[in-house]
Amino acid sequence: MTTLHKGANLPVEATSVRALLGWSVGPGVPDVDASALLLTAAGRVRSDDDFVFYNQPRHASGAVRHLGKQPGTDTIGVDLGSLEPGIERVVLCASADGGTFGQVPGLYLRLLDAVSGADLARFDMEAGPETAFLSGELYRRAGAWKFRAVGQGYASGLAGLARDFGITVDDEPPPAAPQPPAPQPASPAVPAPVVWPAPAPPAPEPPPAPTVRMAKGEEQLPPDVRELLSLRKQQVAVSLRKQGVTTLTARVVLVLDASGSMAGHYTRGTVAGVAERMAAVAAQLDDDGQMQAWTFATNPARLPDLEIGELPAWLRLHVRVGQIGLFGRRKPPKGLVPGQIDMRAVGIGNEEQKVIAQVRAFVRDHPVPAPTLVLFFSDGGVYRNAEIERELREAVEEPLFWQFIGLGRAQYGVLEYFDTLPGRRVDNVGFFAVDDIERLSDPELYDRLLSEFPSWMRAARAAGILR
């Protein structure tokens, strides 16, 4: 059996699997229910019939079934061979009744071969104030099936989670108005009192619309770039609202892996696309309309700050991979413009700890009232585990949160399992990996990016790290 950490994935060769959600029962522990959503390539259900749960335990195709609950476990069965061609993902969900998932100890997900009963994977999870949870997902990739450990909570509950994927959720009816008591026979000398009907309860107020910030210089962007940026900022605001956050200011730092194995991601434009999508996070969260950025391989290098109004030019000039010459002198390539980094000095190796140290030093030397969110992209090959762990442990007492995103490869080392290591006052690191980030929709990407940052902020304030 493979033990997975948050964001990790593995191939699934079994044709039929069971996803067993487990927890420790006890006094005060909420009841937990497992469910599943069948999604198309657009990340949405086709109809409400694509939601499988205790009140709708069998999908019409028979491929996904709610198999029933025992004390401390609830199981979903998925026949991968019977899933319709239009279904690209089966998202495994859970809801807590009578409390939050932070009150559910020992939460885990086991994936089993339904035919042989063999354990395929186990994913141990931790949660906070959420009442709904995405534990994992089965998804198609290149004609085969894979499983990913997700571990993402939803503060808006199961209804909010279902709405996000296209399920129609009926609003609960308002409580009935109290009925006036029946009039009693009155004494001839005393008139019966007049009983007025109780007023109807006020209709519940709709949740406030997300507030979208206008970044400095945004009006200078070409119309199509400006429109796309605006849509993405709205989605960032929606993703934060799912975590119970309506307003948030944070400094955003981008870190881009430029090691040799990343060359294909740069050539295909994947990294430029990632940087453009991260610019929307900075535009929505950072009140100065800027984003600090680093690139790294053997050595780190700070890039010029991204001014939102100069986004297209910044991407063209500064999102670049290493330039390595095996022979001859190192000299700047022809056409290197002022401010551009000579990427030959950055190299091709993997030395994450060096850039982590530089970002920490920058935050210490340039304090701001807001917390710092570091968006760190890498394709793996991590081997400096002890040095990286030391840097991240020392950073626990600093006002910054490290969100690591893996771009498809493996060997993420300590980046992948750091948030499970004991001995820290707060969990200051998040991690997830994706096989093909270009196929990940903006809503899903921002949901994953921002799933742990708000809970870290609450914990850091309680610990006195943030004010």
Sequence and secondary structure as in RCSB ss.txt:
>XXXX:A:sequence
MTTLHKGANLPVEATSVRALLGWSVGPGVPDVDASALLLTAAGRVRSDDDFVFYNQPRHASGAVRHLGKQPGTDT
IGVDLGSLEPGIERVVLCASADGGTFGQVPGLYLRLLDAVSGADLARFDMEAGPETAFLSGELYRRAGAWKFRAV
GQGYASGLAGLARDFGITVDDEPPPAAPQPPAPQPASPAVPAPVVWPAPAPPAPEPPPAPTVRMAKGEEQLPPDV
RELLSLRKQQVAVSLRKQGVTTLTARVVLVLDASGSMAGHYTRGTVAGVAERMAAVAAQLDDDGQMQAWTFATNP
ARLPDLEIGELPAWLRLHVRVGQIGLFGRRKPPKGLVPGQIDMRAVGIGNEEQKVIAQVRAFVRDHPVPAPTLVL
FFSDGGVYRNAEIERELREAVEEPLFWQFIGLGRAQYGVLEYFDTLPGRRVDNVGFFAVDDIERLSDPELYDRLL
SEFPSWMRAARAAGILR
>XXXX:A:secstr
 EEE TT EEEE  SEEEEEEE    TT  EEEEEEEEE TTSS SSGGGEEBTTB B TTSSEEEEEEETTEEE
EEEEGGGS TT  EEEEEEEEESS GGG TT EEEEEETTT  EEEEEE    S SEEEEEEEEEETTEEEEEEE
EEEETTHHHHHHHHTT                     TTS                         TTGGGS HHH
HHHHHHHHHHHHHHHHHTT S    EEEEEEE SGGGHHHHHTTHHHHHHHHHHHHHHHH TTSEEEEEEESSSE
EEEEEEEGGGHHHHHHHH       SSS     TT  TT   TTTT SS  HHHHHHHHHHHHHHS  SS EEEE
EEE      HHHHHHHHHHGGGSSEEEEEEEES S  THHHHGGG SS SS  EEEEEES GGGS HHHHHHHHT
SSHHHHHHHHHHTTS  
